[in-house]
Amino acid sequence: MRVVVFEILFAELLHERITQLPHDPAPDVGIDEHPVGCGVA
């Protein structure tokens, strides 16, 4: 149950960052760092 909720939240965060990417190149760094931090956690 906990894993499912985490996956949904992670998918939403990732989707938001990808959606913002075309509008502002800055979030590109966030997208790069996000998966790394998630993997370490």
Beta strands, then each sheet from edge to edge (+ up, - down):
end
